[in-house]
């Protein structure tokens, strides 16, 4: 009987742990949804503060340079220049490309093992449609 009680206790502990992890993941996704809602509202007002605050320049550069065999000094110089451009000009570039009546909408978010994927549509009116495919960590 003591062996059976240990198994039941262990199973209960595992279920509690899984429940806590699921709650934490749901809470994190809600945090992302709030931030993305703020970003969409900000972009709709032709402002880039939330975009600039949430953009991860290092992650963009890691993805861009990942797997490339580059001279380390060259890569370091290039990363420095690009990081500054991403952090200070990318949001403004997106906004400058938007006509005054552009419509910005959050399409979906999906939790993945390595972060959250978010898809935003920018309707440029007569000038077409663009998408921001964001990988959040």
Secondary structure as UniProt FT lines:
FT   HELIX           2..44
FT   TURN            45..46
FT   HELIX           49..54
FT   HELIX           57..65
FT   TURN            66..67
FT   HELIX           72..96
FT   TURN            100..101
FT   STRAND          103..112
FT   TURN            113..114
FT   STRAND          115..123
FT   HELIX           125..127
FT   STRAND          129..136
//
